[in-house]
Amino acid sequence: MTSTEPSANPDAEVAVELTGSAPEDAQAVFGVLHSAYASDRDRDDAPSGSGATVWAATFDTAARHGDAHPVPLGAPVTAVLQGGPQAVHGVRSTLESAFAVRIVGTSSGDQEQEVQLRLATR
């Protein structure tokens, strides 16, 4: 999956939105996810800007291609994951291998799940 190529399996896609963080912390989180999954964002497409900002990317969990390792954050980051239950669980597990993760809220629909997480340095 690249920015011009949709996933062959839409059920494997997870939309990730990051808020409440500095661009460097958003980049750290996306870097962890890029180490494991293909994305619609290039690895070099670093978040930038200031103020109230939401950074978003979609990750394809159909093929995991690496392991995540702990990464420090300057401050806690809020992450919202949306997608199929298995795909969301996979992304959450990847984040748990790199950060201290606290589940803030969940919402489940017929075929989709949304999980709000608070990520911090382990």
ABEGO torsion letter per residue (X at the ends): XBAABBBABAAABBBBBBBGBBAAAAAAAAAAAAAABBBABBAABBBBEBEBBBBBBBBBAABBAEBBBBBBBABBBBBBBBEBAAAAAAAAAAAAAABBBBBABBBBBAABBBBBBBBBBX
